[in-house]
Amino acid sequence: MNVKSISESHNTQQQSEETYKIFTVTVISGKGGVGKTSITSSLAYVLAQQNRQIIVADADVDAPNLAILFTPENSYNNIEHSEILEKSRETHKQTVQTSEKAEFIPEKCTHCKQCIDQEFCSFDALSWDENKKIPIIDVVACEGCKACQLLCPSHSFQINPVNSGTITTIMTDYGFPLISGETILGSQTSGKMVTELRKIAEVQAKQENRDFLLMDGPPGIGCPVLAAITGVDFIVFVTEPTTAALHDINRAISIVKSFNIPFGIIINKKDMNLEMYSELTAFFKQKGYEILGSFPINSRWPYAIVSQEPIAKFLEDQEILQEFEAIAEKLWNKRENCKEIIEN
């Protein structure tokens, strides 16, 4: 191969890497308890049944439970999330370090007590041991801000990376990988964990030629949610016809609109309050918000969760299955439209 051919090959590869982009959809709710994870699992199941090359991620790293609905066996009651993942057939687990903590170096300390008297730490992570005449670090309160390291005249503090949590990948029975993050108790780095989770998911998607990432986002509107929606292609909101849900979804929508991310809404348990449901749909239509679909209350819905299966599979209800299929098709079409824009 001559120099020109090598150069052309390199440019083609570089262009391919630059244009590659996985279409990412994050499902959020503004509040917990509206069926976000149940709906996400069924959308993943239906997309897989439609032979879409998807990868799924559980970005609720403080309380991950999406994997429970995709375990190969239905006999893992009353055990930890990590144990459920480890019992799955194909597992890859890695520890991630997304935060830093201060460490005290006793041999360097001159016992001047400036760290306490001058209040080096804004997070109250430093206290004083009167017997040993040395500072004590509260590792839970410590934010790794480096103030103690920079201000200590005897350089008695250093900042080290610490384990923040684990990210585990399993291959589900439905032919797609599920990547799940779980923070270590006391770790205050949920947002960074979500960012790391997304990086790992995107790398694996590229390696396996998967072009659709479906993420189950965290509840609320805090830092983990921001990490789960930043830079994504589409947001799916799950809500219900209650005053509290409407209040919380309005807050979440205001954030998503500030990022200029397109979104659609799924209304769950629509018949729990028919008057409120009518007001809700009228309000969304008046605002120009897309309603992707809706689901009625189903008394067997909780049994799907107990049986650790996606609702769309467990219920064997054609009407509900068709609604999930219609929503999944809408999401896939958005991916196709986005792909056309990138290619043109």
Residue frames relative to the residue before (quaternion, step in Angstrom):
aa qw qx qy qz dx dy dz
M 1.0000 0.0000 0.0000 0.0000 0.00 0.00 0.00
N 0.3492 -0.7555 0.5144 0.2064 3.62 -0.75 1.05
V 0.7290 -0.4453 0.2985 0.4256 3.54 -1.35 0.22
K 0.6437 0.5313 -0.3241 0.4454 3.57 1.00 -0.84
S 0.6611 0.5104 -0.3055 0.4572 3.58 0.96 -0.89
I 0.6311 0.5292 -0.3216 0.4672 3.56 1.04 -0.85
S 0.6624 0.5127 -0.3005 0.4561 3.56 0.95 -0.94
E 0.6618 0.5021 -0.3042 0.4661 3.58 0.97 -0.89
S 0.6364 0.5303 -0.3178 0.4613 3.57 1.05 -0.83
H 0.6545 0.5128 -0.3029 0.4657 3.56 1.00 -0.91
N 0.6645 0.5091 -0.3054 0.4538 3.58 0.96 -0.91
T 0.6366 0.5277 -0.3217 0.4613 3.59 1.05 -0.80
Q 0.6586 0.5014 -0.3004 0.4738 3.57 1.00 -0.91
Q 0.6548 0.5116 -0.3123 0.4605 3.57 0.97 -0.88
Q 0.6468 0.5141 -0.3174 0.4654 3.58 1.00 -0.84
S 0.6367 0.5330 -0.3219 0.4548 3.57 1.04 -0.84
E 0.6628 0.5003 -0.3018 0.4683 3.57 1.00 -0.87
E 0.6660 0.5095 -0.3067 0.4504 3.56 1.03 -0.80
T 0.7263 0.4365 -0.2485 0.4692 3.60 1.01 -0.82
Y 0.5347 0.6216 -0.4220 0.3867 3.59 1.21 -0.34
K 0.1690 0.7637 -0.6094 0.1299 3.53 -0.87 0.96
I 0.3202 -0.7391 0.5607 0.1920 3.53 -0.77 1.01
F 0.4069 -0.6946 0.5371 0.2519 3.56 -0.96 0.88
T 0.1034 -0.8393 0.5336 -0.0060 3.55 -0.54 1.21
V 0.0667 -0.7740 0.6297 -0.0024 3.53 -0.90 1.06
T 0.1065 -0.7877 0.6049 0.0473 3.58 -0.84 1.00
V 0.2395 -0.7632 0.5884 0.1182 3.55 -0.93 0.98
I 0.0791 0.7927 -0.5982 0.0867 3.59 -0.65 1.10
S 0.2861 -0.7995 0.5139 0.1214 3.55 -1.25 0.29
G 0.4508 -0.6754 0.4779 0.3350 3.58 1.12 -0.43
K 0.7846 -0.0089 0.0067 0.6199 3.59 1.16 -0.58
G 0.5212 -0.6382 0.4677 0.3198 3.54 -1.24 0.38
G 0.7507 0.4680 -0.2798 0.3730 3.54 -1.32 0.18
V 0.5853 0.5986 -0.3794 0.3939 3.61 1.21 0.17
G 0.6272 -0.5697 0.3279 0.4178 3.60 1.27 0.01
K 0.2598 0.8144 -0.4851 0.1843 3.58 1.26 0.37
T 0.7201 0.4429 -0.2609 0.4660 3.59 0.74 -1.04
S 0.6230 0.5385 -0.3376 0.4560 3.59 1.02 -0.76
I 0.6772 0.4781 -0.2872 0.4799 3.57 0.96 -0.87
T 0.6254 0.5374 -0.3404 0.4518 3.59 0.99 -0.77
S 0.6594 0.5155 -0.3136 0.4485 3.58 0.91 -0.90
S 0.6777 0.4842 -0.2982 0.4662 3.58 0.96 -0.80
L 0.6155 0.5248 -0.3477 0.4742 3.60 1.06 -0.66
A 0.6348 0.5177 -0.3241 0.4732 3.58 1.03 -0.79
Y 0.6483 0.5245 -0.3101 0.4566 3.57 0.94 -0.93
V 0.6926 0.4787 -0.2815 0.4604 3.60 0.84 -0.98
L 0.6346 0.5202 -0.3341 0.4637 3.60 0.95 -0.80
A 0.6442 0.5099 -0.3139 0.4759 3.58 1.02 -0.80
Q 0.6479 0.5103 -0.3139 0.4703 3.59 1.02 -0.81
Q 0.6688 0.4685 -0.2865 0.5012 3.58 1.21 -0.51
N 0.4842 -0.7081 0.3909 0.3336 3.57 1.37 0.28
R 0.3371 0.7186 -0.5276 0.3027 3.57 1.05 0.76
Q 0.4087 -0.7055 0.5271 0.2396 3.55 -1.03 0.82
I 0.1243 0.8318 -0.5226 0.1394 3.54 0.23 1.30
I 0.1346 -0.7091 0.6772 0.1432 3.48 -1.44 0.21
V 0.2039 -0.8037 0.5549 0.0683 3.58 -0.91 0.93
A 0.0749 -0.8008 0.5940 0.0184 3.57 -1.03 0.81
D 0.2735 -0.7229 0.6122 0.1671 3.53 -1.12 0.79
A 0.1111 -0.8395 0.5317 0.0131 3.55 -0.19 1.33
D 0.5029 0.5974 -0.4512 0.4319 3.59 1.25 0.24
V 0.0540 -0.8833 0.4655 0.0126 3.54 0.62 1.22
D 0.6184 0.5336 -0.3582 0.4523 3.61 1.20 -0.23
A 0.7959 0.0442 -0.0217 0.6034 3.58 1.15 -0.52
P 0.0322 0.8447 -0.5331 0.0342 3.62 0.57 1.11
N 0.1050 0.8105 -0.5719 0.0699 3.57 -0.93 0.87
L 0.3845 0.7352 -0.4823 0.2812 3.60 1.24 0.13
A 0.6261 0.5689 -0.3393 0.4114 3.60 1.03 -0.77
I 0.5533 0.6215 -0.3937 0.3906 3.58 1.15 -0.55
L 0.7048 0.4632 -0.2626 0.4688 3.59 1.07 -0.73
F 0.7370 0.3633 -0.2269 0.5228 3.58 1.28 0.03
T 0.3562 0.7388 -0.5023 0.2739 3.59 1.15 0.50
P 0.5448 -0.6549 0.4112 0.3243 3.61 -0.94 0.83
E 0.7729 0.2118 -0.1331 0.5832 3.60 1.12 -0.56
N 0.3624 -0.7522 0.5164 0.1901 3.57 -1.09 0.71
S 0.5496 0.6267 -0.3883 0.3929 3.57 0.83 0.91
Y 0.4990 0.6788 -0.4042 0.3561 3.57 1.14 0.58
N 0.1803 0.8092 -0.5385 0.1506 3.57 0.80 0.91
N 0.8622 0.1569 -0.1157 0.4676 3.53 -1.22 0.68
I 0.5841 0.5277 -0.4271 0.4448 3.60 0.91 0.84
E 0.6507 -0.5523 0.3642 0.3727 3.53 -1.27 0.44
H 0.6541 -0.5194 0.3911 0.3865 3.54 -1.29 0.53
S 0.6640 0.5148 -0.3117 0.4438 3.60 0.90 -0.90
E 0.6369 0.5248 -0.3276 0.4600 3.58 1.08 -0.72
I 0.6040 0.5501 -0.3517 0.4570 3.57 1.06 -0.74
L 0.6778 0.4915 -0.2946 0.4607 3.55 0.90 -0.93
E 0.6673 0.5172 -0.3065 0.4396 3.57 0.94 -0.87
K 0.6502 0.5146 -0.3185 0.4594 3.59 1.15 -0.56
S 0.5362 0.6204 -0.4112 0.3980 3.59 1.23 -0.22
R 0.6715 -0.5772 0.3038 0.3515 3.53 -1.14 0.70
E 0.7973 0.1260 -0.0539 0.5878 3.59 0.77 -0.98
T 0.0692 0.8283 -0.5442 0.1139 3.55 -0.37 1.25
H 0.0019 -0.7520 0.6591 0.0131 3.53 -1.09 0.82
K 0.0360 -0.8207 0.5686 -0.0427 3.54 -0.59 1.16
Q 0.0335 0.7994 -0.5987 0.0376 3.56 -0.92 0.88
T 0.3845 -0.6925 0.5637 0.2341 3.52 -1.17 0.71
V 0.1532 -0.7935 0.5841 0.0761 3.57 -0.95 0.85
Q 0.2294 -0.7521 0.6064 0.1184 3.52 -1.19 0.69
T 0.0629 0.8263 -0.5516 0.0946 3.55 -0.13 1.28
S 0.7422 0.3281 -0.2188 0.5418 3.58 1.23 0.16
E 0.2788 -0.7404 0.5889 0.1652 3.52 -1.36 0.27
K 0.1196 -0.7758 0.6163 0.0640 3.54 -1.21 0.58
A 0.5099 -0.6379 0.4840 0.3143 3.54 -1.22 0.53
E 0.1253 -0.7586 0.6345 0.0783 3.54 -1.22 0.65
F 0.3344 -0.7464 0.5456 0.1828 3.57 -0.91 0.94
I 0.1992 -0.7692 0.5994 0.0964 3.58 -0.99 0.95
P 0.3233 -0.8132 0.4461 0.1873 3.62 0.01 1.29
E 0.6772 0.5313 -0.3109 0.4029 3.60 0.89 -0.89
K 0.6698 0.4837 -0.3034 0.4747 3.60 1.19 -0.34
C 0.5605 0.6486 -0.3766 0.3512 3.57 1.21 -0.47
T 0.2386 -0.7677 0.5829 0.1183 3.58 -1.01 0.93
H 0.4503 -0.7310 0.4110 0.3066 3.59 1.34 0.23
C 0.2945 0.7932 -0.4855 0.2199 3.57 1.14 0.62
K 0.2972 -0.8033 0.4582 0.2375 3.56 1.26 -0.47
Q 0.3273 0.7621 -0.5025 0.2442 3.59 1.19 0.35
C 0.5981 0.5913 -0.3611 0.4029 3.57 1.07 -0.72
I 0.7034 0.4208 -0.2532 0.5140 3.57 1.13 -0.65
D 0.6951 0.4969 -0.2825 0.4360 3.58 0.80 -1.06
Q 0.7582 0.3520 -0.1915 0.5144 3.56 1.02 -0.79
E 0.3926 -0.7716 0.4362 0.2452 3.56 1.35 0.26
F 0.0382 -0.8353 0.5478 -0.0285 3.53 0.64 1.20
C 0.7687 0.3716 -0.1833 0.4873 3.57 0.92 -0.93
S 0.3037 -0.7679 0.5427 0.1535 3.56 -0.73 1.09
F 0.6871 0.4841 -0.2674 0.4713 3.57 1.29 -0.25
D 0.4486 -0.7180 0.4270 0.3176 3.59 1.30 0.29
A 0.3633 0.7427 -0.4856 0.2838 3.56 1.02 0.81
L 0.6834 0.4450 -0.2832 0.5047 3.60 1.28 -0.06
S 0.0295 0.7544 -0.6555 0.0189 3.54 -1.04 0.88
W 0.4346 -0.7192 0.4913 0.2290 3.58 -1.27 0.26
D 0.2798 -0.7324 0.6018 0.1519 3.53 -0.98 0.96
E 0.3088 -0.7955 0.4927 0.1707 3.60 -0.25 1.26
N 0.6349 0.5422 -0.3360 0.4359 3.60 1.03 -0.65
K 0.7784 0.3211 -0.1629 0.5142 3.58 0.86 -1.01
K 0.3169 -0.7753 0.4822 0.2568 3.58 1.31 -0.26
I 0.5739 0.5435 -0.4035 0.4609 3.55 0.90 0.93
P 0.5264 -0.6225 0.4635 0.3471 3.59 -1.19 0.42
I 0.2372 -0.7358 0.6160 0.1512 3.54 -1.27 0.52
I 0.2733 -0.7732 0.5548 0.1404 3.56 -0.88 0.96
D 0.2632 -0.7147 0.6281 0.1592 3.53 -0.96 0.95
V 0.2896 -0.8168 0.4718 0.1625 3.57 -0.10 1.29
V 0.6053 0.5437 -0.3664 0.4514 3.61 1.15 -0.46
A 0.7093 0.4485 -0.2576 0.4789 3.58 0.94 -0.89
C 0.5724 0.6202 -0.3777 0.3809 3.59 1.13 -0.60
E 0.2167 -0.7896 0.5668 0.0908 3.57 -0.92 0.99
G 0.4548 -0.7069 0.4416 0.3137 3.58 1.27 0.04
C 0.2888 0.8122 -0.4681 0.1944 3.58 1.15 0.60
K 0.4232 -0.7514 0.4047 0.3040 3.60 1.37 -0.22
A 0.3807 0.7368 -0.4904 0.2680 3.60 1.21 0.12
C 0.6655 0.5033 -0.3143 0.4527 3.62 0.88 -0.90
Q 0.6444 0.5284 -0.3186 0.4518 3.57 1.01 -0.80
L 0.7103 0.4644 -0.2553 0.4632 3.56 0.96 -0.89
L 0.7528 0.4322 -0.2160 0.4470 3.59 0.99 -0.82
C 0.5755 0.6132 -0.3880 0.3771 3.61 1.10 -0.54
P 0.3939 -0.7494 0.4762 0.2377 3.65 -0.58 1.07
S 0.7348 0.3855 -0.2388 0.5044 3.62 1.11 -0.50
H 0.4180 -0.7406 0.4399 0.2887 3.59 1.31 0.23
S 0.2663 0.8109 -0.4749 0.2144 3.55 0.96 0.94
F 0.6946 0.3996 -0.2796 0.5288 3.56 1.27 0.14
Q 0.0192 -0.7654 0.6418 0.0434 3.51 -1.20 0.59
I 0.3623 -0.7301 0.5449 0.1968 3.55 -1.19 0.61
N 0.0476 -0.8148 0.5772 -0.0243 3.56 -0.76 1.10
P 0.4960 -0.6183 0.5030 0.3444 3.58 -1.12 0.56
V 0.1268 -0.7945 0.5915 0.0527 3.59 -1.04 0.76
N 0.6009 -0.5564 0.4311 0.3789 3.53 -1.24 0.46
S 0.1984 -0.8126 0.5433 0.0722 3.56 -0.77 1.08
G 0.7700 -0.2393 0.1870 0.5612 3.56 1.13 -0.55
T 0.4480 -0.6677 0.5204 0.2875 3.52 -1.31 -0.24
I 0.1592 -0.7399 0.6434 0.1151 3.52 -1.24 0.57
T 0.0778 -0.8254 0.5580 -0.0348 3.53 -0.63 1.21
T 0.1695 -0.7765 0.6016 0.0804 3.55 -1.03 0.86
I 0.0168 -0.7721 0.6350 0.0175 3.57 -0.95 0.88
M 0.3417 -0.6769 0.5969 0.2625 3.54 -1.25 0.39
T 0.3236 -0.7754 0.5137 0.1737 3.57 -0.55 1.16
D 0.6390 -0.5214 0.4099 0.3896 3.55 -1.34 0.22
Y 0.6776 0.5118 -0.2850 0.4446 3.58 1.23 -0.34
G 0.6394 -0.6084 0.2957 0.3654 3.56 1.25 0.38
F 0.6982 0.4027 -0.3014 0.5094 3.59 1.17 0.25
P 0.4725 -0.6620 0.4926 0.3097 3.60 -1.12 0.56
L 0.1800 -0.7501 0.6282 0.1010 3.52 -1.20 0.70
I 0.1308 -0.7918 0.5958 0.0322 3.54 -0.69 1.16
S 0.0465 -0.8242 0.5621 -0.0509 3.54 -0.69 1.15
G 0.1860 -0.7832 0.5853 0.0969 3.57 -0.95 0.91
E 0.0203 -0.7901 0.6127 0.0014 3.55 -1.13 0.64
T 0.3180 -0.7648 0.5325 0.1743 3.57 -0.62 1.14
I 0.5100 -0.6102 0.5113 0.3259 3.52 -1.24 0.56
L 0.5874 -0.5938 0.4147 0.3612 3.58 -1.00 0.82
G 0.7875 0.2757 -0.2284 0.5017 3.56 -0.79 1.05
S 0.5593 0.5896 -0.3978 0.4259 3.57 1.23 -0.27
Q 0.1988 -0.8002 0.5598 0.0819 3.56 -0.86 0.98
T 0.5071 0.6613 -0.3953 0.3864 3.56 0.99 0.83
S 0.1384 0.8421 -0.5129 0.0928 3.58 1.06 0.68
G 0.6489 0.5301 -0.3197 0.4424 3.58 0.95 -0.86
K 0.6737 0.4807 -0.2905 0.4803 3.57 0.93 -0.87
M 0.6101 0.5468 -0.3448 0.4581 3.57 1.10 -0.68
V 0.6430 0.5146 -0.3195 0.4687 3.58 0.98 -0.83
T 0.6399 0.5258 -0.3201 0.4600 3.58 0.97 -0.83
E 0.6611 0.4933 -0.2975 0.4807 3.57 0.96 -0.87
L 0.6163 0.5505 -0.3297 0.4565 3.57 1.04 -0.81
R 0.6698 0.5009 -0.2968 0.4609 3.57 0.91 -0.89
K 0.6256 0.5368 -0.3396 0.4529 3.58 1.00 -0.77
I 0.6697 0.4951 -0.2948 0.4684 3.56 0.92 -0.95
A 0.6475 0.5190 -0.3167 0.4594 3.59 0.98 -0.84
E 0.6761 0.4989 -0.2969 0.4538 3.58 0.93 -0.86
V 0.6270 0.5237 -0.3345 0.4699 3.59 1.05 -0.75
Q 0.6763 0.4814 -0.2948 0.4733 3.58 0.89 -0.93
A 0.6207 0.5437 -0.3441 0.4480 3.58 0.99 -0.77
K 0.6671 0.4952 -0.3027 0.4670 3.57 0.94 -0.86
Q 0.6507 0.5244 -0.3136 0.4508 3.57 0.99 -0.85
E 0.7677 0.3543 -0.1756 0.5043 3.58 1.01 -0.81
N 0.4383 -0.7271 0.4284 0.3094 3.56 1.33 0.21
R 0.3744 0.6811 -0.5225 0.3508 3.55 0.91 1.01
D 0.1546 -0.8457 0.5096 0.0347 3.57 -0.80 0.95
F 0.6964 0.3784 -0.2846 0.5393 3.59 1.17 0.48
L 0.0761 -0.7934 0.6039 0.0014 3.56 -0.60 1.21
L 0.0963 -0.7826 0.6146 0.0216 3.56 -0.73 1.14
M 0.0779 -0.8258 0.5586 -0.0018 3.57 -0.60 1.16
D 0.2915 -0.6957 0.6306 0.1826 3.51 -1.09 0.87
G 0.2306 -0.8299 0.4968 0.1060 3.56 -0.27 1.26
P 0.6048 -0.5435 0.4270 0.3956 3.58 -1.29 0.20
P 0.5292 -0.5976 0.4783 0.3662 3.58 -1.24 0.31
G 0.7069 0.4774 -0.3196 0.4127 3.57 -1.28 0.16
I 0.4463 -0.6697 0.5212 0.2842 3.56 -1.29 -0.43
G 0.3980 0.7608 -0.4379 0.2666 3.59 1.22 0.41
C 0.8213 -0.2787 0.2012 0.4554 3.53 -1.38 -0.24
P 0.6576 0.5031 -0.3418 0.4446 3.67 0.85 -0.79
V 0.6315 0.5245 -0.3349 0.4625 3.59 1.05 -0.73
L 0.6376 0.5250 -0.3281 0.4585 3.58 0.95 -0.84
A 0.6552 0.5049 -0.3067 0.4709 3.57 1.02 -0.82
A 0.6865 0.4983 -0.2765 0.4516 3.58 1.10 -0.72
I 0.7476 0.3882 -0.2271 0.4887 3.62 1.14 -0.45
T 0.5276 0.6520 -0.4172 0.3499 3.60 1.16 -0.45
G 0.8606 0.1287 -0.1066 0.4810 3.55 -0.83 1.03
V 0.4983 0.6431 -0.4558 0.3610 3.63 1.17 0.15
D 0.5594 -0.6456 0.4251 0.2993 3.56 -1.29 0.35
F 0.8086 -0.0068 0.0391 0.5870 3.57 1.09 -0.63
I 0.2215 -0.7574 0.6031 0.1166 3.54 -1.15 0.75
V 0.1488 -0.7442 0.6432 0.1017 3.54 -1.09 0.81
F 0.1797 -0.7665 0.6097 0.0922 3.57 -0.75 1.08
V 0.1321 -0.7470 0.6444 0.0965 3.56 -1.06 0.79
T 0.0754 0.7977 -0.5913 0.0912 3.55 -0.77 1.04
E 0.2623 -0.7329 0.6023 0.1772 3.56 -1.34 -0.02
P 0.5633 -0.6377 0.4052 0.3345 3.62 -1.13 0.49
T 0.4197 0.6422 -0.5348 0.3541 3.55 0.35 1.32
T 0.6293 -0.5519 0.3914 0.3823 3.55 -1.19 0.52
A 0.6549 0.5215 -0.3134 0.4483 3.58 0.95 -0.89
A 0.6660 0.5027 -0.3041 0.4597 3.58 0.92 -0.91
L 0.6449 0.5162 -0.3207 0.4634 3.59 0.99 -0.83
H 0.6313 0.5340 -0.3277 0.4571 3.57 0.98 -0.85
D 0.7204 0.4565 -0.2591 0.4533 3.58 0.83 -1.00
I 0.6608 0.4947 -0.3262 0.4607 3.58 0.98 -0.72
N 0.5965 0.5553 -0.3633 0.4515 3.60 1.11 -0.57
R 0.6323 0.5116 -0.3269 0.4811 3.57 1.05 -0.75
A 0.6778 0.4938 -0.2928 0.4594 3.56 0.91 -0.93
I 0.6381 0.5276 -0.3257 0.4565 3.59 1.00 -0.80
S 0.6306 0.5382 -0.3409 0.4432 3.60 0.98 -0.79
I 0.6430 0.5067 -0.3198 0.4771 3.59 1.08 -0.71
V 0.6703 0.5016 -0.2994 0.4576 3.58 0.86 -0.97
K 0.6463 0.5187 -0.3222 0.4577 3.60 0.99 -0.78
S 0.6255 0.5354 -0.3429 0.4523 3.59 1.10 -0.65
F 0.6654 0.4569 -0.2908 0.5137 3.58 1.24 -0.46
N 0.3645 -0.7577 0.4636 0.2795 3.58 1.33 -0.11
I 0.3836 0.7031 -0.4967 0.3343 3.58 0.97 0.91
P 0.4288 -0.6919 0.5053 0.2865 3.63 -0.81 0.88
F 0.0276 -0.8176 0.5748 -0.0200 3.57 -1.06 0.65
G 0.1430 -0.7510 0.6347 0.1133 3.51 -1.37 0.29
I 0.3520 -0.7553 0.5290 0.1606 3.57 -1.24 0.43
I 0.1432 -0.7338 0.6578 0.0911 3.53 -1.15 0.81
I 0.1984 -0.7745 0.5917 0.1032 3.57 -0.83 1.01
N 0.1472 -0.8009 0.5783 0.0490 3.56 -0.58 1.16
K 0.8252 0.1743 -0.1574 0.5137 3.57 -1.22 0.59
K 0.0884 0.8704 -0.4809 0.0580 3.55 1.04 0.85
D 0.7273 0.4388 -0.2510 0.4642 3.60 1.09 -0.64
M 0.4164 0.6948 -0.4894 0.3230 3.60 1.18 0.32
N 0.7696 0.0011 -0.0001 0.6385 3.57 1.26 -0.48
L 0.2235 -0.8393 0.4809 0.1199 3.56 0.18 1.30
E 0.6241 0.5315 -0.3455 0.4567 3.59 1.03 -0.70
M 0.6707 0.4829 -0.2851 0.4855 3.56 0.96 -0.92
Y 0.6114 0.5525 -0.3458 0.4488 3.58 1.06 -0.73
S 0.6526 0.5073 -0.3105 0.4694 3.59 0.96 -0.86
E 0.6518 0.5048 -0.3091 0.4742 3.57 0.98 -0.85
L 0.6448 0.5419 -0.3097 0.4412 3.55 1.03 -0.89
T 0.6911 0.4684 -0.2844 0.4712 3.58 0.82 -0.99
A 0.6369 0.5217 -0.3293 0.4624 3.59 1.01 -0.78
F 0.6443 0.5248 -0.3107 0.4614 3.57 1.01 -0.86
F 0.6762 0.4914 -0.2968 0.4617 3.60 0.88 -0.94
K 0.6641 0.4973 -0.3065 0.4665 3.59 0.96 -0.84
Q 0.6358 0.5326 -0.3249 0.4545 3.56 1.03 -0.79
K 0.6852 0.4662 -0.2633 0.4938 3.56 1.14 -0.73
G 0.4746 -0.6819 0.4336 0.3490 3.57 1.25 -0.29
Y 0.4147 0.7028 -0.4735 0.3315 3.58 1.23 0.43
E 0.4334 -0.7068 0.5006 0.2490 3.57 -0.96 0.87
I 0.1997 -0.7461 0.6243 0.1166 3.57 -0.89 0.98
L 0.2966 -0.8000 0.5021 0.1415 3.56 -0.39 1.26
G 0.7546 -0.2677 0.2070 0.5622 3.58 1.08 -0.72
S 0.1902 -0.7731 0.5924 0.1238 3.54 -1.31 0.02
F 0.1930 -0.7798 0.5888 0.0894 3.54 -1.25 0.54
P 0.4005 -0.6994 0.5329 0.2577 3.58 -1.05 0.73
I 0.6193 -0.4864 0.4370 0.4346 3.55 -1.31 0.07
N 0.0326 -0.7842 0.6196 0.0021 3.55 -0.97 0.87
S 0.4263 -0.7434 0.4530 0.2459 3.58 -0.57 1.14
R 0.6757 0.4901 -0.2966 0.4639 3.60 1.20 -0.43
W 0.4022 0.7400 -0.4558 0.2879 3.59 1.30 -0.15
P 0.6884 0.4768 -0.3129 0.4482 3.67 0.78 -0.89
Y 0.6107 0.5640 -0.3581 0.4252 3.60 1.11 -0.60
A 0.5770 0.5700 -0.3733 0.4504 3.58 1.17 -0.52
I 0.6546 0.5050 -0.3023 0.4744 3.55 1.02 -0.85
V 0.6408 0.5166 -0.3161 0.4717 3.57 0.99 -0.87
S 0.7079 0.4402 -0.2490 0.4931 3.58 1.03 -0.81
Q 0.3783 -0.7709 0.4413 0.2605 3.58 1.36 0.00
E 0.5319 0.5793 -0.4304 0.4430 3.53 0.90 1.05
P 0.5686 -0.5622 0.4541 0.3929 3.60 -1.15 0.47
I 0.5872 -0.6175 0.4003 0.3371 3.54 -1.00 0.86
A 0.6417 0.5519 -0.3263 0.4208 3.58 0.93 -0.89
K 0.6843 0.4432 -0.2793 0.5072 3.58 1.15 -0.55
F 0.7001 0.5152 -0.2812 0.4067 3.57 0.79 -1.03
L 0.7105 0.5066 -0.2839 0.3974 3.58 0.78 -1.00
E 0.1571 -0.8037 0.5503 0.1630 3.58 1.07 -0.71
D 0.4069 0.6800 -0.4770 0.3801 3.52 1.09 0.89
Q 0.3914 -0.7692 0.4543 0.2208 3.59 -0.36 1.22
E 0.6371 0.5376 -0.3346 0.4395 3.58 1.01 -0.78
I 0.6788 0.4699 -0.2818 0.4888 3.57 0.93 -0.92
L 0.6339 0.5295 -0.3282 0.4583 3.59 0.97 -0.84
Q 0.6673 0.5019 -0.3039 0.4587 3.59 0.91 -0.87
E 0.6253 0.5268 -0.3420 0.4632 3.59 1.08 -0.67
F 0.6452 0.4973 -0.3139 0.4877 3.57 1.00 -0.82
E 0.6425 0.5246 -0.3237 0.4553 3.59 0.97 -0.82
A 0.6504 0.5161 -0.3158 0.4592 3.58 0.99 -0.84
I 0.6556 0.4948 -0.3116 0.4778 3.60 0.98 -0.84
A 0.6450 0.5227 -0.3195 0.4568 3.59 0.95 -0.89
E 0.6446 0.5189 -0.3169 0.4635 3.58 1.03 -0.80
K 0.6265 0.5294 -0.3334 0.4649 3.58 1.02 -0.77
L 0.6647 0.4977 -0.3055 0.4660 3.58 0.93 -0.88
W 0.6581 0.5023 -0.3179 0.4621 3.58 0.95 -0.82
N 0.6341 0.5272 -0.3301 0.4595 3.60 1.02 -0.74
K 0.6141 0.5277 -0.3478 0.4727 3.57 1.09 -0.64
R 0.6173 0.5320 -0.3281 0.4778 3.56 1.10 -0.73
E 0.6552 0.5092 -0.3121 0.4626 3.59 0.96 -0.88
N 0.6496 0.5137 -0.3114 0.4660 3.59 0.98 -0.83
C 0.6485 0.5129 -0.3080 0.4705 3.54 1.01 -0.85
K 0.6395 0.5357 -0.3167 0.4514 3.58 1.00 -0.83
E 0.6452 0.5234 -0.3168 0.4577 3.57 1.01 -0.83
I 0.6399 0.5252 -0.3235 0.4583 3.57 1.03 -0.81
I 0.6558 0.5106 -0.3075 0.4634 3.59 0.98 -0.90
E 0.6943 0.4854 -0.2831 0.4496 3.58 0.88 -0.96
N 0.6949 0.4544 -0.2809 0.4814 3.61 1.10 -0.63
